[in-house]
Amino acid sequence: MPIVEVKGVDKVYHQGDTAVHALDNIHLSMDAGSFAAIAGPSGSGKTTLLNMIGGLDLPDHGDVIVDGRHFSEMNQSQLAQLRLNRIGFVFQAYNLIPVLSAVENVEYVMLLQGVEKAERRDRAMAMLDEVGLTEKYDNRPAELSGGQQQRVAVARAIVSNPAIVLADEPTANLDSKTGEGLLRIMAEMNERRNVTFIFSTHDKMVMDYAHRLVLLRDGMIDDDRSK
């Protein structure tokens, strides 16, 4: 069974009297363990589609199914619980909590999940080791480089054992060498842990790393190919 299904999804935003069709009858299916990129020019709908898959926004028509759960049948509280327990997020701007250390940022989702303190710390430290940041565990975000902050964000997304990780332009604020290092870490996690990764991106390097590439144009799927 696919881990993600998007069925006939439409999304229209209104800007004054103008209707902008961000997504137009999107049909998409992703298997567990996918390492996929959703790409396209600015305004093509890729971030909107990622937000739909993450339950951060809901379609005007159609349905999204993640891990067997139909978003159309869920209320906001149920969607929040699904995001907390089954979906990891990596954002372009890192979205770390400034007053928390690296290890506390990684622990944060587990804190919300009610995981015991000792287990939280053990899992967070193991995850920081996996992304090569053991020695930076006590540093706050302002004391870390952009690449290090994004690795903390990846560790935070993975540590709670989600079904999928959604990464919105994760390399956009990184130089090419740092971005490639981050992609290698995520590719290794995908292979070793079988975690599904779905990226929205305009970065050719991310597209090259992806095993599947979905190209959007004007809110519609222009191409969909596996590599």
TIVO-227021 format. One line per field, with one value per atom (N, C-alpha, C): residue in three letters; atom name; x, y, z. Coordinates in nm, 3 decimals. Example, Ala and Ser with C-alpha at 12.3 -4.5 7.8 and 13.67 -1.06 7.14 Angstrom:
2
code: c(Ala:Ala:Ala:Ser:Ser:Ser);
site: c(N:CA:C:N:CA:C);
x: c(1.319:1.230:1.320:1.285:1.367:1.290);
y: c(-0.569:-0.450:-0.330:-0.225:-0.106:0.003);
z: c(0.780:0.780:0.780:0.708:0.714:0.787);
END
This chain:
227
code: c(Met:Met:Met:Pro:Pro:Pro:Ile:Ile:Ile:Val:Val:Val:Glu:Glu:Glu:Val:Val:Val:Lys:Lys:Lys:Gly:Gly:Gly:Val:Val:Val:Asp:Asp:Asp:Lys:Lys:Lys:Val:Val:Val:Tyr:Tyr:Tyr:His:His:His:Gln:Gln:Gln:Gly:Gly:Gly:Asp:Asp:Asp:Thr:Thr:Thr:Ala:Ala:Ala:Val:Val:Val:His:His:His:Ala:Ala:Ala:Leu:Leu:Leu:Asp:Asp:Asp:Asn:Asn:Asn:Ile:Ile:Ile:His:His:His:Leu:Leu:Leu:Ser:Ser:Ser:Met:Met:Met:Asp:Asp:Asp:Ala:Ala:Ala:Gly:Gly:Gly:Ser:Ser:Ser:Phe:Phe:Phe:Ala:Ala:Ala:Ala:Ala:Ala:Ile:Ile:Ile:Ala:Ala:Ala:Gly:Gly:Gly:Pro:Pro:Pro:Ser:Ser:Ser:Gly:Gly:Gly:Ser:Ser:Ser:Gly:Gly:Gly:Lys:Lys:Lys:Thr:Thr:Thr:Thr:Thr:Thr:Leu:Leu:Leu:Leu:Leu:Leu:Asn:Asn:Asn:Met:Met:Met:Ile:Ile:Ile:Gly:Gly:Gly:Gly:Gly:Gly:Leu:Leu:Leu:Asp:Asp:Asp:Leu:Leu:Leu:Pro:Pro:Pro:Asp:Asp:Asp:His:His:His:Gly:Gly:Gly:Asp:Asp:Asp:Val:Val:Val:Ile:Ile:Ile:Val:Val:Val:Asp:Asp:Asp:Gly:Gly:Gly:Arg:Arg:Arg:His:His:His:Phe:Phe:Phe:Ser:Ser:Ser:Glu:Glu:Glu:Met:Met:Met:Asn:Asn:Asn:Gln:Gln:Gln:Ser:Ser:Ser:Gln:Gln:Gln:Leu:Leu:Leu:Ala:Ala:Ala:Gln:Gln:Gln:Leu:Leu:Leu:Arg:Arg:Arg:Leu:Leu:Leu:Asn:Asn:Asn:Arg:Arg:Arg:Ile:Ile:Ile:Gly:Gly:Gly:Phe:Phe:Phe:Val:Val:Val:Phe:Phe:Phe:Gln:Gln:Gln:Ala:Ala:Ala:Tyr:Tyr:Tyr:Asn:Asn:Asn:Leu:Leu:Leu:Ile:Ile:Ile:Pro:Pro:Pro:Val:Val:Val:Leu:Leu:Leu:Ser:Ser:Ser:Ala:Ala:Ala:Val:Val:Val:Glu:Glu:Glu:Asn:Asn:Asn:Val:Val:Val:Glu:Glu:Glu:Tyr:Tyr:Tyr:Val:Val:Val:Met:Met:Met:Leu:Leu:Leu:Leu:Leu:Leu:Gln:Gln:Gln:Gly:Gly:Gly:Val:Val:Val:Glu:Glu:Glu:Lys:Lys:Lys:Ala:Ala:Ala:Glu:Glu:Glu:Arg:Arg:Arg:Arg:Arg:Arg:Asp:Asp:Asp:Arg:Arg:Arg:Ala:Ala:Ala:Met:Met:Met:Ala:Ala:Ala:Met:Met:Met:Leu:Leu:Leu:Asp:Asp:Asp:Glu:Glu:Glu:Val:Val:Val:Gly:Gly:Gly:Leu:Leu:Leu:Thr:Thr:Thr:Glu:Glu:Glu:Lys:Lys:Lys:Tyr:Tyr:Tyr:Asp:Asp:Asp:Asn:Asn:Asn:Arg:Arg:Arg:Pro:Pro:Pro:Ala:Ala:Ala:Glu:Glu:Glu:Leu:Leu:Leu:Ser:Ser:Ser:Gly:Gly:Gly:Gly:Gly:Gly:Gln:Gln:Gln:Gln:Gln:Gln:Gln:Gln:Gln:Arg:Arg:Arg:Val:Val:Val:Ala:Ala:Ala:Val:Val:Val:Ala:Ala:Ala:Arg:Arg:Arg:Ala:Ala:Ala:Ile:Ile:Ile:Val:Val:Val:Ser:Ser:Ser:Asn:Asn:Asn:Pro:Pro:Pro:Ala:Ala:Ala:Ile:Ile:Ile:Val:Val:Val:Leu:Leu:Leu:Ala:Ala:Ala:Asp:Asp:Asp:Glu:Glu:Glu:Pro:Pro:Pro:Thr:Thr:Thr:Ala:Ala:Ala:Asn:Asn:Asn:Leu:Leu:Leu:Asp:Asp:Asp:Ser:Ser:Ser:Lys:Lys:Lys:Thr:Thr:Thr:Gly:Gly:Gly:Glu:Glu:Glu:Gly:Gly:Gly:Leu:Leu:Leu:Leu:Leu:Leu:Arg:Arg:Arg:Ile:Ile:Ile:Met:Met:Met:Ala:Ala:Ala:Glu:Glu:Glu:Met:Met:Met:Asn:Asn:Asn:Glu:Glu:Glu:Arg:Arg:Arg:Arg:Arg:Arg:Asn:Asn:Asn:Val:Val:Val:Thr:Thr:Thr:Phe:Phe:Phe:Ile:Ile:Ile:Phe:Phe:Phe:Ser:Ser:Ser:Thr:Thr:Thr:His:His:His:Asp:Asp:Asp:Lys:Lys:Lys:Met:Met:Met:Val:Val:Val:Met:Met:Met:Asp:Asp:Asp:Tyr:Tyr:Tyr:Ala:Ala:Ala:His:His:His:Arg:Arg:Arg:Leu:Leu:Leu:Val:Val:Val:Leu:Leu:Leu:Leu:Leu:Leu:Arg:Arg:Arg:Asp:Asp:Asp:Gly:Gly:Gly:Met:Met:Met:Ile:Ile:Ile:Asp:Asp:Asp:Asp:Asp:Asp:Asp:Asp:Asp:Arg:Arg:Arg:Ser:Ser:Ser:Lys:Lys:Lys);
site: c(N:CA:C:N:CA:C:N:CA:C:N:CA:C:N:CA:C:N:CA:C:N:CA:C:N:CA:C:N:CA:C:N:CA:C:N:CA:C:N:CA:C:N:CA:C:N:CA:C:N:CA:C:N:CA:C:N:CA:C:N:CA:C:N:CA:C:N:CA:C:N:CA:C:N:CA:C:N:CA:C:N:CA:C:N:CA:C:N:CA:C:N:CA:C:N:CA:C:N:CA:C:N:CA:C:N:CA:C:N:CA:C:N:CA:C:N:CA:C:N:CA:C:N:CA:C:N:CA:C:N:CA:C:N:CA:C:N:CA:C:N:CA:C:N:CA:C:N:CA:C:N:CA:C:N:CA:C:N:CA:C:N:CA:C:N:CA:C:N:CA:C:N:CA:C:N:CA:C:N:CA:C:N:CA:C:N:CA:C:N:CA:C:N:CA:C:N:CA:C:N:CA:C:N:CA:C:N:CA:C:N:CA:C:N:CA:C:N:CA:C:N:CA:C:N:CA:C:N:CA:C:N:CA:C:N:CA:C:N:CA:C:N:CA:C:N:CA:C:N:CA:C:N:CA:C:N:CA:C:N:CA:C:N:CA:C:N:CA:C:N:CA:C:N:CA:C:N:CA:C:N:CA:C:N:CA:C:N:CA:C:N:CA:C:N:CA:C:N:CA:C:N:CA:C:N:CA:C:N:CA:C:N:CA:C:N:CA:C:N:CA:C:N:CA:C:N:CA:C:N:CA:C:N:CA:C:N:CA:C:N:CA:C:N:CA:C:N:CA:C:N:CA:C:N:CA:C:N:CA:C:N:CA:C:N:CA:C:N:CA:C:N:CA:C:N:CA:C:N:CA:C:N:CA:C:N:CA:C:N:CA:C:N:CA:C:N:CA:C:N:CA:C:N:CA:C:N:CA:C:N:CA:C:N:CA:C:N:CA:C:N:CA:C:N:CA:C:N:CA:C:N:CA:C:N:CA:C:N:CA:C:N:CA:C:N:CA:C:N:CA:C:N:CA:C:N:CA:C:N:CA:C:N:CA:C:N:CA:C:N:CA:C:N:CA:C:N:CA:C:N:CA:C:N:CA:C:N:CA:C:N:CA:C:N:CA:C:N:CA:C:N:CA:C:N:CA:C:N:CA:C:N:CA:C:N:CA:C:N:CA:C:N:CA:C:N:CA:C:N:CA:C:N:CA:C:N:CA:C:N:CA:C:N:CA:C:N:CA:C:N:CA:C:N:CA:C:N:CA:C:N:CA:C:N:CA:C:N:CA:C:N:CA:C:N:CA:C:N:CA:C:N:CA:C:N:CA:C:N:CA:C:N:CA:C:N:CA:C:N:CA:C:N:CA:C:N:CA:C:N:CA:C:N:CA:C:N:CA:C:N:CA:C:N:CA:C:N:CA:C:N:CA:C:N:CA:C:N:CA:C:N:CA:C:N:CA:C:N:CA:C:N:CA:C:N:CA:C:N:CA:C:N:CA:C:N:CA:C:N:CA:C:N:CA:C:N:CA:C:N:CA:C:N:CA:C:N:CA:C:N:CA:C:N:CA:C:N:CA:C:N:CA:C:N:CA:C:N:CA:C:N:CA:C:N:CA:C:N:CA:C:N:CA:C:N:CA:C:N:CA:C:N:CA:C:N:CA:C:N:CA:C:N:CA:C:N:CA:C:N:CA:C:N:CA:C:N:CA:C:N:CA:C:N:CA:C:N:CA:C:N:CA:C:N:CA:C:N:CA:C:N:CA:C:N:CA:C:N:CA:C:N:CA:C);
x: c(0.085:0.000:0.088:0.056:0.137:0.136:0.245:0.252:0.183:0.182:0.117:0.033:-0.091:-0.176:-0.242:-0.234:-0.301:-0.402:-0.530:-0.636:-0.720:-0.697:-0.781:-0.780:-0.663:-0.654:-0.652:-0.740:-0.744:-0.720:-0.650:-0.635:-0.635:-0.726:-0.737:-0.718:-0.630:-0.611:-0.670:-0.730:-0.791:-0.709:-0.665:-0.592:-0.679:-0.755:-0.853:-0.961:-0.979:-1.079:-1.019:-0.889:-0.821:-0.812:-0.849:-0.837:-0.709:-0.623:-0.497:-0.508:-0.501:-0.512:-0.373:-0.348:-0.216:-0.198:-0.305:-0.301:-0.428:-0.413:-0.524:-0.532:-0.623:-0.653:-0.525:-0.457:-0.332:-0.362:-0.305:-0.308:-0.164:-0.133:0.006:0.006:0.098:0.112:0.260:0.296:0.435:0.443:0.533:0.553:0.642:0.629:0.717:0.861:0.951:1.091:1.130:1.036:1.067:1.167:1.242:1.333:1.303:1.204:1.142:1.151:1.160:1.164:1.046:0.979:0.876:0.940:0.950:1.024:0.938:0.987:0.917:0.953:0.920:0.952:0.875:0.917:0.847:0.700:0.612:0.469:0.406:0.483:0.431:0.340:0.348:0.262:0.335:0.468:0.540:0.532:0.545:0.535:0.391:0.294:0.153:0.126:0.178:0.158:0.223:0.344:0.411:0.330:0.276:0.194:0.067:0.011:-0.107:-0.071:0.044:0.086:0.114:0.162:0.192:0.072:-0.042:-0.160:-0.152:-0.060:-0.048:-0.151:-0.203:-0.309:-0.400:-0.523:-0.620:-0.672:-0.701:-0.747:-0.890:-0.921:-1.060:-1.143:-1.080:-1.144:-1.039:-1.088:-0.998:-0.959:-0.868:-0.828:-0.680:-0.623:-0.485:-0.487:-0.414:-0.408:-0.261:-0.230:-0.094:-0.097:-0.017:-0.007:-0.144:-0.227:-0.359:-0.467:-0.434:-0.531:-0.579:-0.711:-0.771:-0.786:-0.720:-0.730:-0.873:-0.951:-1.089:-1.177:-1.133:-1.212:-1.160:-1.059:-0.994:-1.023:-1.035:-1.047:-0.908:-0.901:-0.771:-0.687:-0.751:-0.679:-0.618:-0.693:-0.642:-0.528:-0.541:-0.433:-0.306:-0.323:-0.207:-0.137:-0.214:-0.155:-0.083:-0.141:-0.074:0.058:0.059:0.183:0.287:0.242:0.335:0.399:0.321:0.368:0.414:0.370:0.398:0.467:0.481:0.539:0.650:0.769:0.879:0.891:0.930:0.941:1.082:1.134:1.260:1.231:1.258:1.222:1.346:1.324:1.432:1.502:1.425:1.480:1.516:1.525:1.568:1.462:1.404:1.298:1.338:1.463:1.506:1.462:1.451:1.412:1.539:1.553:1.680:1.733:1.643:1.688:1.723:1.703:1.734:1.866:1.938:2.060:2.025:2.128:2.106:2.033:2.080:2.018:1.875:1.851:1.715:1.621:1.672:1.591:1.553:1.648:1.620:1.519:1.528:1.438:1.295:1.277:1.152:1.028:1.034:0.917:0.887:0.992:0.971:0.911:0.947:0.887:0.737:0.696:0.554:0.485:0.560:0.503:0.495:0.556:0.551:0.656:0.764:0.872:0.948:0.985:1.056:1.189:1.230:1.347:1.474:1.501:1.626:1.626:1.513:1.505:1.517:1.455:1.467:1.613:1.686:1.826:1.909:1.888:1.964:1.939:1.812:1.778:1.829:1.818:1.863:2.015:2.089:2.235:2.277:2.209:2.240:2.213:2.106:2.071:2.172:2.216:2.319:2.448:2.480:2.598:2.582:2.462:2.436:2.453:2.425:2.443:2.576:2.662:2.797:2.807:2.719:2.718:2.727:2.785:2.794:2.860:2.967:3.043:2.970:2.864:2.791:2.659:2.643:2.513:2.464:2.557:2.520:2.515:2.544:2.543:2.402:2.373:2.246:2.255:2.141:2.142:2.233:2.236:2.318:2.467:2.504:2.645:2.680:2.584:2.604:2.598:2.670:2.661:2.525:2.494:2.368:2.358:2.467:2.467:2.447:2.509:2.493:2.350:2.292:2.153:2.059:2.085:1.997:2.015:2.135:2.155:2.081:2.079:1.999:1.851:1.807:1.667:1.635:1.729:1.709:1.703:1.794:1.793:1.660:1.610:1.481:1.367:1.371:1.265:1.265:1.382:1.396:1.379:1.417:1.432:1.303:1.189:1.062:1.007:1.090:1.054:0.927:0.925:0.805:0.794:0.675:0.655:0.717:0.709:0.765:0.831:0.929:0.990:0.967:0.912:0.888:0.990:1.064:1.172:1.146:1.116:1.082:1.207:1.261:1.381:1.494:1.531:1.624:1.765:1.804:1.940:1.946:1.832:1.825:1.918:1.941:2.026:2.168:2.205:2.336:2.420:2.552:2.640:2.636:2.686:2.669:2.738:2.855:2.927:2.851:2.804:2.728:2.596:2.532:2.406:2.422:2.530:2.553:2.579:2.652:2.675:2.545:2.454:2.323:2.243:2.246:2.173:2.227:2.359:2.418:2.367:2.359:2.307:2.163:2.081:1.941:1.927:2.011:2.008:2.047:2.146:2.187:2.075:2.007:1.896:1.782:1.757:1.654:1.686:1.812:1.853:1.856:1.911:1.932:1.802:1.721:1.601:1.472:1.482:1.366:1.263:1.312:1.224:1.195:1.070:1.030:1.067:1.138:1.170:1.102:1.033:0.975:1.023:1.090:1.145:1.061:1.050:1.013:1.140:1.170:1.301:1.306:1.399:1.438:1.588:1.649:1.793:1.820:1.898:1.927:1.996:2.078:2.147:2.048:1.945:1.842:1.771:1.740:1.675:1.762:1.894:1.985:1.992:1.985:1.989:1.860:1.749:1.618:1.607:1.539:1.512:1.388:1.308:1.189:1.171:1.134:1.122:0.983:0.909:0.777:0.789:0.762:0.774:0.636:0.621:0.495:0.511:0.401:0.395:0.252:0.236:0.104:0.006:0.053:-0.034:-0.070:-0.008:-0.036:0.093:0.081:0.198:0.235:0.354:0.406:0.483:0.546:0.625:0.640:0.650:0.667:0.748:0.874:0.959:1.049:1.070:1.163:1.297:1.405:1.538:1.610);
y: c(-0.120:0.000:0.124:0.223:0.347:0.417:0.484:0.560:0.696:0.746:0.874:0.859:0.905:0.912:1.050:1.111:1.238:1.212:1.236:1.195:1.315:1.360:1.465:1.596:1.635:1.752:1.883:1.974:2.111:2.206:2.317:2.424:2.557:2.645:2.778:2.882:2.977:3.091:3.214:3.300:3.422:3.543:3.618:3.742:3.856:3.917:4.016:3.947:3.995:3.934:3.824:3.798:3.700:3.565:3.459:3.323:3.260:3.214:3.151:3.001:2.923:2.777:2.720:2.702:2.653:2.507:2.428:2.286:2.254:2.177:2.150:2.000:1.932:1.790:1.703:1.713:1.638:1.495:1.399:1.258:1.211:1.154:1.116:1.005:0.910:0.801:0.778:0.762:0.739:0.613:0.523:0.402:0.431:0.349:0.360:0.341:0.421:0.413:0.498:0.577:0.665:0.773:0.819:0.934:1.022:1.108:1.175:1.326:1.390:1.536:1.587:1.689:1.762:1.894:1.915:2.031:2.108:2.227:2.313:2.457:2.543:2.686:2.749:2.867:2.941:2.959:2.929:2.942:2.820:2.711:2.592:2.510:2.533:2.461:2.358:2.352:2.244:2.255:2.375:2.391:2.368:2.414:2.389:2.240:2.164:2.019:1.955:1.998:1.944:1.974:2.095:2.132:2.047:2.011:1.923:1.785:1.732:1.599:1.601:1.716:1.728:1.766:1.786:1.825:1.966:2.047:2.187:2.274:2.224:2.291:2.182:2.214:2.115:2.154:2.055:2.086:2.138:2.210:2.251:2.133:2.047:1.924:1.813:1.690:1.576:1.534:1.438:1.383:1.352:1.355:1.314:1.202:1.095:0.980:0.957:0.961:0.937:0.825:0.723:0.611:0.551:0.548:0.487:0.576:0.701:0.793:0.895:0.903:0.998:1.134:1.235:1.368:1.421:1.383:1.431:1.381:1.276:1.218:1.260:1.351:1.387:1.532:1.559:1.697:1.754:1.881:1.947:1.881:1.837:1.771:1.639:1.563:1.436:1.459:1.563:1.597:1.636:1.712:1.752:1.631:1.534:1.413:1.331:1.328:1.257:1.324:1.457:1.529:1.504:1.503:1.484:1.346:1.245:1.107:1.039:1.088:1.013:1.095:1.228:1.312:1.398:1.390:1.478:1.591:1.709:1.826:1.884:1.921:1.995:2.117:2.237:2.362:2.435:2.517:2.596:2.682:2.738:2.829:2.759:2.625:2.541:2.531:2.645:2.647:2.581:2.602:2.555:2.656:2.611:2.699:2.763:2.896:2.963:2.941:2.928:2.919:2.777:2.680:2.541:2.500:2.411:2.355:2.259:2.214:2.121:1.996:1.937:1.813:1.839:1.955:1.987:2.010:2.069:2.084:1.948:1.855:1.721:1.650:1.674:1.611:1.665:1.782:1.856:1.778:1.715:1.640:1.525:1.458:1.348:1.397:1.519:1.580:1.594:1.643:1.656:1.521:1.418:1.283:1.215:1.275:1.216:1.111:1.110:1.013:1.051:0.950:0.974:1.046:1.126:1.214:1.138:1.028:0.954:0.897:0.844:0.788:0.899:1.013:1.128:1.164:1.177:1.220:1.115:0.988:0.881:0.880:0.889:0.886:1.010:1.126:1.251:1.251:1.203:1.198:1.100:0.987:0.889:0.949:1.029:1.090:1.198:1.277:1.378:1.311:1.197:1.122:1.078:1.038:0.990:1.101:1.225:1.337:1.410:1.353:1.406:1.530:1.542:1.663:1.634:1.520:1.484:1.594:1.651:1.750:1.884:1.902:2.029:2.017:1.910:1.882:1.995:2.067:2.169:2.310:2.322:2.452:2.494:2.622:2.675:2.707:2.721:2.744:2.858:2.969:3.084:3.052:2.944:2.904:2.798:2.768:2.666:2.731:2.671:2.717:2.677:2.732:2.696:2.547:2.487:2.344:2.261:2.304:2.234:2.247:2.367:2.385:2.294:2.283:2.198:2.051:2.011:1.872:1.846:1.945:1.933:1.917:1.995:1.987:1.849:1.792:1.657:1.555:1.569:1.479:1.488:1.610:1.630:1.564:1.573:1.516:1.364:1.303:1.158:1.088:1.156:1.089:1.028:1.081:1.030:0.915:0.865:0.750:0.774:0.884:0.912:0.818:0.814:0.736:0.808:0.942:1.020:1.146:1.196:1.325:1.415:1.533:1.632:1.743:1.769:1.868:1.976:2.097:2.207:2.291:2.279:2.353:2.343:2.222:2.208:2.258:2.270:2.314:2.460:2.529:2.662:2.763:2.751:2.847:2.797:2.689:2.626:2.636:2.644:2.636:2.493:2.473:2.344:2.229:2.254:2.147:2.105:2.204:2.175:2.108:2.156:2.096:1.951:1.921:1.783:1.693:1.744:1.666:1.634:1.732:1.709:1.605:1.614:1.517:1.376:1.363:1.231:1.171:1.255:1.208:1.158:1.236:1.196:1.073:1.061:0.943:0.817:0.832:0.718:0.676:0.776:0.745:0.678:0.724:0.663:0.516:0.490:0.353:0.265:0.318:0.238:0.220:0.325:0.322:0.303:0.310:0.301:0.411:0.527:0.643:0.707:0.737:0.806:0.954:1.004:1.146:1.205:1.317:1.390:1.535:1.582:1.717:1.806:1.933:2.033:2.112:2.137:2.196:2.258:2.353:2.396:2.372:2.299:2.272:2.147:2.165:2.052:1.938:1.971:1.867:1.776:1.835:1.755:1.667:1.724:1.646:1.529:1.552:1.446:1.335:1.370:1.269:1.188:1.250:1.185:1.063:0.962:0.842:0.859:0.959:0.988:1.138:1.187:1.330:1.361:1.444:1.489:1.637:1.671:1.809:1.873:1.988:2.063:2.185:2.221:2.346:2.397:2.521:2.583:2.497:2.436:2.359:2.221:2.177:2.045:1.965:1.832:1.747:1.746:1.796:1.805:1.679:1.615:1.494:1.421:1.291:1.208:1.086:1.082:0.972:0.920:0.789:0.725:0.710:0.709:0.702:0.578);
z: c(0.000:0.000:0.000:-0.081:-0.084:0.052:0.085:0.209:0.193:0.067:0.037:-0.089:-0.084:-0.203:-0.208:-0.323:-0.348:-0.459:-0.430:-0.522:-0.564:-0.687:-0.745:-0.669:-0.620:-0.533:-0.611:-0.572:-0.623:-0.507:-0.535:-0.436:-0.508:-0.467:-0.526:-0.417:-0.442:-0.351:-0.418:-0.338:-0.392:-0.352:-0.451:-0.430:-0.485:-0.394:-0.440:-0.521:-0.643:-0.732:-0.819:-0.802:-0.887:-0.816:-0.889:-0.838:-0.894:-0.804:-0.844:-0.818:-0.926:-0.913:-0.880:-0.750:-0.705:-0.741:-0.731:-0.769:-0.847:-0.953:-1.045:-1.072:-1.001:-1.023:-1.015:-0.903:-0.883:-0.837:-0.906:-0.867:-0.851:-0.734:-0.706:-0.602:-0.618:-0.522:-0.494:-0.366:-0.328:-0.241:-0.275:-0.195:-0.075:0.029:0.145:0.099:0.156:0.119:0.001:-0.051:-0.165:-0.125:-0.224:-0.208:-0.328:-0.311:-0.426:-0.415:-0.530:-0.536:-0.618:-0.564:-0.637:-0.679:-0.807:-0.859:-0.958:-0.988:-1.084:-1.060:-1.155:-1.140:-1.025:-0.985:-0.880:-0.917:-0.822:-0.849:-0.913:-0.926:-0.992:-0.901:-0.769:-0.675:-0.590:-0.599:-0.530:-0.378:-0.323:-0.177:-0.132:-0.211:-0.178:-0.172:-0.268:-0.269:-0.147:-0.113:0.005:0.131:0.139:0.254:0.262:0.147:0.145:0.201:0.157:0.203:0.354:0.403:0.545:0.630:0.570:0.647:0.702:0.647:0.690:0.620:0.511:0.436:0.382:0.354:0.307:0.169:0.084:-0.051:-0.053:-0.159:-0.181:-0.231:-0.310:-0.359:-0.356:-0.348:-0.349:-0.208:-0.200:-0.070:-0.070:0.049:0.071:0.174:0.147:0.237:0.273:0.401:0.449:0.552:0.528:0.623:0.649:0.544:0.554:0.612:0.647:0.708:0.605:0.590:0.496:0.564:0.509:0.569:0.568:0.467:0.455:0.568:0.639:0.747:0.885:0.889:1.014:1.051:1.181:1.227:1.254:1.292:1.309:1.419:1.526:1.635:1.588:1.510:1.458:1.358:1.277:1.183:1.259:1.367:1.448:1.508:1.553:1.609:1.501:1.381:1.271:1.237:1.231:1.202:1.311:1.435:1.547:1.543:1.513:1.529:1.401:1.284:1.161:1.052:1.072:0.967:1.027:0.968:1.007:0.906:0.954:0.867:0.873:0.756:0.745:0.660:0.716:0.649:0.597:0.497:0.438:0.543:0.638:0.738:0.869:0.865:0.978:1.087:1.130:1.232:1.363:1.404:1.536:1.642:1.765:1.876:1.931:1.922:1.951:2.092:2.190:2.330:2.372:2.283:2.315:2.250:2.315:2.259:2.144:2.073:1.962:2.009:2.119:2.166:2.216:2.276:2.322:2.203:2.095:1.974:1.918:1.916:1.865:1.955:2.085:2.181:2.173:2.116:2.134:2.090:1.973:1.925:2.020:2.069:2.163:2.294:2.335:2.454:2.434:2.317:2.285:2.280:2.241:2.233:2.370:2.472:2.605:2.632:2.553:2.575:2.703:2.782:2.907:2.883:2.983:2.969:2.932:3.001:2.976:2.834:2.791:2.655:2.551:2.579:2.486:2.465:2.574:2.563:2.490:2.522:2.456:2.306:2.266:2.124:2.052:2.118:2.056:2.037:2.136:2.123:2.014:2.007:1.902:1.764:1.754:1.627:1.588:1.686:1.657:1.612:1.670:1.627:1.481:1.445:1.310:1.206:1.246:1.152:1.174:1.259:1.275:1.362:1.462:1.544:1.695:1.730:1.872:1.954:1.901:1.978:1.992:1.913:1.916:1.993:2.069:2.130:2.221:2.286:2.383:2.322:2.193:2.127:2.089:2.104:2.057:1.908:1.840:1.695:1.650:1.724:1.684:1.683:1.752:1.759:1.654:1.568:1.464:1.326:1.231:1.092:1.034:0.916:0.851:0.824:0.777:0.749:0.876:0.985:1.112:1.163:1.149:1.191:1.112:0.983:0.902:0.937:0.975:1.021:1.152:1.241:1.363:1.325:1.227:1.183:1.125:1.051:0.997:1.110:1.208:1.323:1.398:1.416:1.483:1.406:1.274:1.191:1.196:1.209:1.200:1.335:1.444:1.574:1.626:1.584:1.633:1.548:1.456:1.371:1.289:1.211:1.130:1.010:0.954:0.831:0.712:0.711:0.602:0.657:0.583:0.612:0.491:0.515:0.411:0.425:0.320:0.324:0.219:0.267:0.178:0.150:0.030:-0.012:0.093:0.135:0.248:0.221:0.094:0.059:0.015:0.016:-0.045:0.020:0.151:0.221:0.243:0.173:0.193:0.067:0.084:-0.033:-0.087:-0.209:-0.276:-0.202:-0.146:-0.075:0.051:0.128:0.249:0.214:0.107:0.063:0.023:-0.048:-0.089:0.031:0.130:0.252:0.323:0.327:0.388:0.310:0.178:0.095:0.113:0.128:0.151:0.282:0.386:0.515:0.500:0.430:0.414:0.326:0.223:0.137:0.215:0.304:0.387:0.482:0.540:0.630:0.555:0.435:0.351:0.325:0.294:0.262:0.386:0.494:0.615:0.694:0.703:0.786:0.707:0.574:0.485:0.513:0.558:0.578:0.442:0.417:0.294:0.303:0.203:0.195:0.072:0.091:-0.022:-0.011:-0.114:-0.119:-0.210:-0.176:-0.277:-0.304:-0.430:-0.459:-0.598:-0.613:-0.747:-0.766:-0.671:-0.671:-0.756:-0.861:-0.950:-0.876:-0.776:-0.702:-0.628:-0.570:-0.504:-0.607:-0.723:-0.829:-0.874:-0.881:-0.921:-0.818:-0.691:-0.584:-0.577:-0.613:-0.598:-0.688:-0.639:-0.719:-0.806:-0.770:-0.847:-0.855:-0.970:-0.993:-1.047:-0.973:-1.014:-1.049:-1.174:-1.220:-1.231:-1.165:-1.171:-1.259:-1.323:-1.398:-1.392:-1.346:-1.336:-1.258:-1.149:-1.061:-1.110:-1.220:-1.275:-1.290:-1.288:-1.306:-1.453:-1.482:-1.618:-1.656:-1.556:-1.580:-1.447:-1.452:-1.332:-1.374:-1.328:-1.373:-1.260:-1.264:-1.172:-1.241:-1.160:-1.217:-1.168);
END
